[in-house]
């Protein structure tokens, strides 16, 4: 597993939306900052135009969302 730190709920301001795209892409919408993709444990800006009505949904909880981030770290391959 990567040595990247998993985010905690305290890392995000109130009003942050936690979204799952296509079952395995953890996205967040941070008020005043925009959308970010957390796949792989590192946030990167995300173009919201890639979201469609049927390819994403709000996470049921922060814990569900962070579990997706954690699973994405398993894809890291040692150098």
Buried (B, 14 or more C-beta within 10 A) or exposed (E): EBEBEEBEEEEBEEEBBBBBBEEEBBBBBBEEEEBBBBBBBEBEEBEEEBBEEEEBEEBEEBEEBBBBBBEBBEEEEEE
